[in-house]
């Protein structure tokens, strides 16, 4: 590792944006496979393969999933009252744009029984914690890889309000479960730089330096 390598990494992380509008241009499956070839080296606890990814290009499947999400939004909204219902509907408008992308990647993860001692009942259980962390790392690696190839993507959780329907439609069975929905395509435009906290807001030394 050297300064040049770090500069490339820093530029990838700081210039990548969450893309929500895509150009009407198909994505070459070979490009995605090249990215996933690198993602498979993403670290996982004790090298257990606790994450998988499924790419979907069929517009009929994506449209069906969008309909399921809209139906679920309506169901949730009906359980809320007044301004809360309206606020949820306003927020939920960001749950369905994945259907506009030429390709959507569904991220899956699974958990294992922890090999660490359980300790007292009052202590937090460790099952699944490491696997979820590794899954998040793999998703981030994929997002950076797609961006390095010129593609745009967005890490979505909103569509997971219909996670049961998604898993049924994609024939996903336990112990695997869907944890992320990532639309992928060629960016229609470059989104603005989002607001981010300063380093002091999320990083520090202990004891303080």
TIDOVEX-564843 format. One line per 2 residues: their letters; for each residue x, y, z of C-alpha. Coordinates in steps of 0.1 Angstrom, whole numbers, plus 5000, padded with zeros to 4 digits. Example, Ala and Ser with C-alpha at 12.3 -4.5 7.8 and 13.67 -1.06 7.14 Angstrom:
! TIDOVEX-564843
as) 5123 4955 5078  5137 4989 5071
//
This chain:
! TIDOVEX-564843
xx) 5000 5000 5000  5011 5035 4993
xx) 4998 5071 4991  4987 5066 4954
xx) 4966 5035 4964  4950 5054 4992
xx) 4942 5083 4970  4923 5060 4946
xx) 4904 5045 4975  4896 5080 4990
xx) 4884 5093 4957  4861 5063 4952
xx) 4846 5067 4986  4842 5104 4986
xx) 4829 5109 4950  4804 5080 4948
xx) 4768 5092 4950  4735 5074 4955
xx) 4719 5074 4921  4681 5074 4919
xx) 4676 5082 4882  4690 5061 4854
xx) 4695 5065 4817  4674 5041 4794
xx) 4705 5020 4786  4710 4983 4795
xx) 4737 4971 4818  4761 4946 4804
xx) 4760 4915 4827  4797 4911 4822
xx) 4804 4943 4840  4784 4933 4870
xx) 4801 4899 4870  4835 4916 4871
xx) 4825 4936 4901  4811 4905 4919
xx) 4844 4887 4912  4861 4913 4934
xx) 4833 4914 4960  4837 4877 4967
xx) 4869 4886 4984  4851 4909 5009
xx) 4859 4897 5044  4835 4876 5064
xx) 4837 4861 5099  4860 4830 5100
xx) 4857 4831 5062  4821 4819 5064
xx) 4803 4828 5032  4774 4847 5048
xx) 4763 4869 5019  4749 4863 4984
xx) 4736 4886 4956  4708 4880 4931
xx) 4706 4902 4900  4672 4908 4883
xx) 4667 4924 4849  4632 4912 4841
xx) 4610 4943 4841  4579 4923 4848
xx) 4594 4910 4880  4604 4945 4891
xx) 4570 4959 4882  4554 4932 4903
xx) 4576 4940 4932  4568 4977 4929
xx) 4531 4969 4930  4536 4949 4962
xx) 4555 4978 4977  4528 5003 4968
xx) 4501 4980 4983  4521 4976 5015
xx) 4526 5014 5017  4488 5018 5015
xx) 4483 4992 5043  4508 5009 5066
xx) 4493 5043 5059  4459 5031 5069
xx) 4472 5022 5103  4484 5058 5109
xx) 4464 5089 5116  4464 5124 5102
xx) 4498 5140 5096  4516 5107 5105
xx) 4499 5090 5076  4507 5118 5052
xx) 4543 5120 5064  4548 5083 5059
xx) 4534 5085 5023  4557 5114 5016
xx) 4587 5094 5028  4576 5062 5011
xx) 4577 5078 4977  4614 5068 4977
xx) 4605 5031 4981  4596 5023 4945
xx) 4621 5040 4921  4641 5008 4919
xx) 4617 4997 4892  4631 5023 4868
xx) 4666 5008 4869  4676 4984 4841
xx) 4689 4960 4868  4683 4954 4905
xx) 4706 4935 4928  4691 4919 4959
xx) 4716 4914 4987  4711 4883 5009
xx) 4727 4873 5042  4725 4844 5066
xx) 4735 4840 5102  4753 4812 5120
xx) 4752 4800 5156  4779 4819 5175
xx) 4810 4800 5184  4816 4823 5213
xx) 4805 4815 5249  4770 4827 5256
xx) 4778 4842 5290  4751 4854 5313
xx) 4715 4856 5301  4715 4894 5307
xx) 4744 4899 5282  4737 4907 5246
xx) 4735 4877 5223  4762 4876 5195
xx) 4744 4854 5170  4742 4872 5136
xx) 4761 4903 5146  4793 4895 5127
xx) 4774 4882 5097  4753 4913 5094
xx) 4785 4934 5096  4801 4914 5069
xx) 4770 4917 5047  4771 4955 5050
xx) 4808 4954 5041  4801 4933 5010
xx) 4773 4957 4999  4796 4987 5003
xx) 4823 4969 4983  4798 4962 4955
xx) 4787 4999 4955  4823 5011 4951
xx) 4830 4985 4924  4800 4995 4904
xx) 4809 5031 4907  4845 5024 4896
xx) 4829 5008 4864  4809 5040 4858
xx) 4776 5026 4870  4753 5043 4894
xx) 4735 5025 4923  4716 5032 4955
xx) 4715 5012 4988  4677 5008 4995
xx) 4659 4994 5025  4624 5009 5019
xx) 4613 4981 4996  4619 4957 5024
xx) 4585 4965 5038  4575 4937 5014
xx) 4605 4914 5022  4582 4884 5025
xx) 4568 4889 4990  4603 4895 4976
xx) 4617 4863 4991  4587 4843 4978
xx) 4590 4858 4943  4628 4851 4941
xx) 4624 4816 4957  4647 4825 4987
xx) 4645 4801 5015  4659 4802 5051
xx) 4685 4805 5064  4689 4832 5037
xx) 4670 4865 5039  4670 4897 5019
xx) 4687 4926 5035  4692 4952 5008
xx) 4678 4963 4974  4703 4979 4950
xx) 4691 4994 4917  4719 4996 4892
xx) 4722 5015 4859  4740 5043 4840
xx) 4734 5076 4859  4711 5101 4842
xx) 4730 5128 4860  4754 5134 4888
xx) 4736 5139 4922  4748 5168 4944
xx) 4772 5162 4973  4751 5152 5003
xx) 4756 5167 5038  4780 5146 5059
xx) 4790 5151 5095  4825 5162 5104
xx) 4850 5136 5115  4847 5147 5151
xx) 4810 5137 5151  4818 5100 5145
xx) 4855 5094 5153  4875 5098 5185
xx) 4903 5084 5206  4900 5067 5240
xx) 4915 5079 5262  4913 5113 5245
x) 4945 5125 5229
//
